[in-house]
Amino acid sequence: MGGAHENLTDHHGPGHRPLRECVGRDAPPDGAQAKPVNIILSDFAFTPQNVRLHHGQAYQLRLMNRGSGGHNLAAPEFFAAAQISPADAAAIAGGGIEVGKGESRTLRLVPVAAGRYNMSCTHFLHAGFGMTGSITVD
């Protein structure tokens, strides 16, 4: 596959695959049965701060930046443990997705591994100002 995903490795141990092995494999349908979930990125906060998903359920994860500048949602372990639609996989780089000021991005995915995954904005000092949260898959 190459590209930005080539360097991602398995940080969960046995039973979890690197992102490059999950992207496109048994990918979710193109939104036909996907449940919408909105996450608002504002200045130093995610709303909701804690997202709950069910494994095996297809989702349309819509990230909406309402902040005064760019933000991202970095959750490398979550993305590595999910099936990402091939059409959306290129938007994920280094375990995160960038969302410019006033922009929205939609990812179609299916979480396949239960667990609690950290998310944060990796822009300079944003996590330090509180732009962190979690994604729980049950």
N, C-alpha and C positions, 0 to 999 in steps of 0.2 A: 504494500500500500504506500509506504514512504511518507514523506512530508512531516508535519509537526507531530504526528502521533507515533512516529517510529521510535522515539526515545522513551515512551511511557512504559513502565514496568509494572509488574504485579506486586502490590504492596500489602495484599491481604493474605498471602499464603495459598495453600492448596485449595482448589475449588473455585478460585477467582481468576478471571482471564484479564490480560492487559486490554486496554481500550482498542488497540489496533485489531485484536482478535474478535471483539464484540461488535464493532461498527459494521452494520449491514447484515450481520448474521441473524436470521429469523427476525428481520426488522419489522417494526410496527407498521400497520397499514397507514396509508397516507391521510390519516385523520378521520376516516369514516366512523370508527367506533371509539376514538380517543376522547378522553375526558379532559376538558380545559382546566388548567391551573395557572392563575396569574400571580406573578411575583413582581412587585414594584421595587425598583432600585431608586432610592432618593439620596439626598446628601447624608451619607453615613448610616443608612439603614436599609434593611430588606423588609418588605411587608408582604406576607407574613414573615416573621423572623424564623419560625419553625414550620417547615412544610411536611405534611404527612401524605405518603403515597402507599399504594398496595402493590405488592409484587405481582407481576403477570398482567396488570392492567395497563392498557395503552393510554398515554397522556399527550396532550399538547401543552408543553410548558412554555408559557408566554412571559418573556422578560420585558418589562416596560421601564425605561429610564426616565424618571421625572426629576432628576437632579440637575444641578447647574453646570455639570460637566460630565465627562465620560465615566463609566463604571463597568465592572464586569462581575460575573458570578463564577467563581472558581470553586469547583467541587470535584477534584480529579478522581477520588475514590468512588464517588457516586457515578460519574460518567463512565468509569472503567467497569462498573458493575451493572450497566444498563445496556439495552439494545437500542442503538440510535438509528433513526431513519437515515439511509445513505444520502438522501437529499440534504440532510441537515448536518451531517457529520463534519463537513469542511468548516463549519462555523466554530467548532470546538478546537482550540489550540492550547497546548500546555495544560489541559485539564479544566479550561475555563472558556467562557464566551464573552466577548466584548459587546457592549451596548452603548453606542454613542448618545450624546445629549439629545433628548427628545425622540430617540429611536425605540423601536420594539423589535425583538427577535423571538421567533417561535422554534422550538425544538420538539420533534415528535420522537417519543421514546417509550420503552417498556422497562421499568425497573425489574431486574430478575433476581437480585440478591437482597434478602432482608438485612436490615442493619441501620445504624445511625451514622450519617455522613456529615462532616463539617462543610460549610460553605462560607466563603468570604469574598470581599473585593480585594484584589491584590494591587490596586493602584496605591501609590505612595501614601502611607499613613491612614488609609481608609479603614482598614481592619482595626487599627489602634484607636480610631474614633468610634468604634462600635459597629462597623459594617460587617457583621458576622452572623451566622445562624446555623441551622441544621436542616437536613433532609432525613426524615425517618421513613424507612420502608418496612412495612409489616406484612 
